[in-house]
Amino acid sequence: MRFFLDNCLSIKYARALQALSEIDGHEVIHLSDRFSRDAPDAAWIRGLGEEGEWVIVSGDTRIHRTEELMRVWTRSGLTAFFLAPGWMRVRYWDQATMLVRWWPHILEQARLVEWGSGFEVPHRSPTQGRFKVIGRRY
Protein backbone atom coordinates (compact mmCIF):
# COMPACT_ATOMS: atom_id res chain seq x y z
CA MET A 1 0.00 0.00 0.00
CA ARG A 2 0.96 3.60 -0.51
CA PHE A 3 0.59 6.10 2.33
CA PHE A 4 0.66 9.88 2.09
CA LEU A 5 1.30 12.18 5.06
CA ASP A 6 0.22 15.79 4.70
CA ASN A 7 1.91 18.99 5.91
CA CYS A 8 0.34 18.72 9.37
CA LEU A 9 2.81 15.92 10.03
CA SER A 10 6.57 16.15 9.92
CA ILE A 11 8.39 14.92 6.86
CA LYS A 12 10.61 13.09 9.36
CA TYR A 13 7.64 10.96 10.39
CA ALA A 14 7.15 9.97 6.75
CA ARG A 15 10.80 8.98 6.46
CA ALA A 16 10.71 6.96 9.69
CA LEU A 17 7.45 5.21 8.78
CA GLN A 18 8.84 4.44 5.32
CA ALA A 19 11.87 2.77 6.89
CA LEU A 20 9.67 0.79 9.28
CA SER A 21 7.07 -0.17 6.64
CA GLU A 22 9.21 -1.15 3.68
CA ILE A 23 9.76 -4.62 5.18
CA ASP A 24 6.07 -5.25 4.41
CA GLY A 25 6.27 -3.60 0.98
CA HIS A 26 4.51 -0.36 1.93
CA GLU A 27 5.49 3.08 0.66
CA VAL A 28 5.19 6.18 2.85
CA ILE A 29 5.75 9.65 1.43
CA HIS A 30 5.21 13.21 2.56
CA LEU A 31 3.22 15.87 0.70
CA SER A 32 6.43 17.75 -0.09
CA ASP A 33 7.75 14.69 -1.97
CA ARG A 34 5.07 15.09 -4.65
CA PHE A 35 3.57 18.57 -4.41
CA SER A 36 4.53 22.09 -3.49
CA ARG A 37 4.45 22.55 0.30
CA ASP A 38 1.80 25.25 -0.17
CA ALA A 39 -0.42 23.15 -2.45
CA PRO A 40 -4.09 23.57 -1.52
CA ASP A 41 -5.66 20.49 0.06
CA ALA A 42 -8.13 20.12 -2.81
CA ALA A 43 -5.29 20.07 -5.37
CA TRP A 44 -3.22 17.31 -3.78
CA ILE A 45 -6.31 15.24 -2.91
CA ARG A 46 -7.48 15.41 -6.53
CA GLY A 47 -3.97 14.61 -7.77
CA LEU A 48 -3.70 11.52 -5.59
CA GLY A 49 -7.27 10.55 -6.45
CA GLU A 50 -6.40 10.53 -10.16
CA GLU A 51 -3.63 8.02 -9.40
CA GLY A 52 -5.81 6.02 -7.02
CA GLU A 53 -4.94 3.65 -4.21
CA TRP A 54 -3.31 6.11 -1.83
CA VAL A 55 -4.07 6.18 1.89
CA ILE A 56 -4.00 9.66 3.39
CA VAL A 57 -2.82 10.22 6.96
CA SER A 58 -3.64 13.78 7.95
CA GLY A 59 -3.77 16.01 10.99
CA ASP A 60 -6.06 18.40 9.12
CA THR A 61 -9.58 17.77 10.36
CA ARG A 62 -10.90 20.48 8.01
CA ILE A 63 -10.74 17.89 5.23
CA HIS A 64 -13.59 15.88 6.73
CA ARG A 65 -15.35 18.76 8.49
CA THR A 66 -15.82 21.32 5.70
CA GLU A 67 -18.33 20.60 2.97
CA GLU A 68 -16.10 21.46 0.01
CA LEU A 69 -13.05 19.48 1.15
CA MET A 70 -15.22 16.57 2.30
CA ARG A 71 -16.74 16.44 -1.17
CA VAL A 72 -13.30 16.51 -2.85
CA TRP A 73 -12.03 13.76 -0.57
CA THR A 74 -15.07 11.47 -0.94
CA ARG A 75 -15.00 11.87 -4.72
CA SER A 76 -11.31 10.95 -4.78
CA GLY A 77 -12.00 7.41 -3.56
CA LEU A 78 -8.97 7.61 -1.27
CA THR A 79 -8.98 6.00 2.15
CA ALA A 80 -8.06 8.49 4.87
CA PHE A 81 -7.05 8.50 8.51
CA PHE A 82 -7.53 11.84 10.22
CA LEU A 83 -5.77 12.41 13.50
CA ALA A 84 -8.19 13.68 16.16
CA PRO A 85 -7.64 17.32 17.18
CA GLY A 86 -5.63 16.48 20.32
CA TRP A 87 -2.80 15.08 18.19
CA MET A 88 -1.76 18.51 16.95
CA ARG A 89 -1.24 19.80 20.49
CA VAL A 90 1.22 17.04 21.42
CA ARG A 91 4.97 17.64 21.47
CA TYR A 92 7.12 16.23 18.66
CA TRP A 93 8.48 13.09 20.36
CA ASP A 94 5.17 12.25 22.02
CA GLN A 95 3.39 12.63 18.68
CA ALA A 96 6.03 10.46 16.96
CA THR A 97 5.61 7.77 19.62
CA MET A 98 1.82 7.82 19.30
CA LEU A 99 2.00 7.60 15.51
CA VAL A 100 4.35 4.61 15.61
CA ARG A 101 2.09 2.89 18.16
CA TRP A 102 -0.95 3.44 15.94
CA TRP A 103 0.83 2.58 12.67
CA PRO A 104 0.25 -1.23 12.69
CA HIS A 105 -3.44 -0.59 13.37
CA ILE A 106 -3.62 1.93 10.52
CA LEU A 107 -1.92 -0.57 8.18
CA GLU A 108 -4.33 -3.34 9.14
CA GLN A 109 -7.45 -1.17 8.92
CA ALA A 110 -6.39 0.18 5.52
CA ARG A 111 -5.90 -3.37 4.28
CA LEU A 112 -9.34 -4.50 5.44
CA VAL A 113 -11.60 -1.69 4.25
CA GLU A 114 -13.07 -0.62 0.94
CA TRP A 115 -11.27 2.22 -0.86
CA GLY A 116 -12.76 5.58 0.04
CA SER A 117 -13.23 4.75 3.71
CA GLY A 118 -12.41 7.32 6.36
CA PHE A 119 -11.47 7.17 10.01
CA GLU A 120 -10.53 9.44 12.85
CA VAL A 121 -7.59 8.20 14.92
CA PRO A 122 -8.26 9.01 18.58
CA HIS A 123 -5.81 10.88 20.73
CA ARG A 124 -5.12 7.94 23.03
CA SER A 125 -3.29 4.67 23.01
CA PRO A 126 -4.47 2.00 20.55
CA THR A 127 -5.23 -0.19 23.56
CA GLN A 128 -7.63 2.46 24.88
CA GLY A 129 -9.16 3.89 21.69
CA ARG A 130 -10.78 2.77 18.48
CA PHE A 131 -11.08 4.30 15.04
CA LYS A 132 -14.15 6.47 14.51
CA VAL A 133 -15.77 5.99 11.09
CA ILE A 134 -15.95 9.16 9.00
CA GLY A 135 -17.48 9.71 5.61
CA ARG A 136 -19.88 7.55 3.74
CA ARG A 137 -18.06 4.24 3.33
CA TYR A 138 -16.48 1.81 5.75
Summary of the structure (lengths in Angstrom):
residues: 138
radius of gyration: 13.6
end to end distance: 17.5
largest distance: 37.8
contacts: 422
relative contact order: 0.17
helix: 50%
strand: 18%
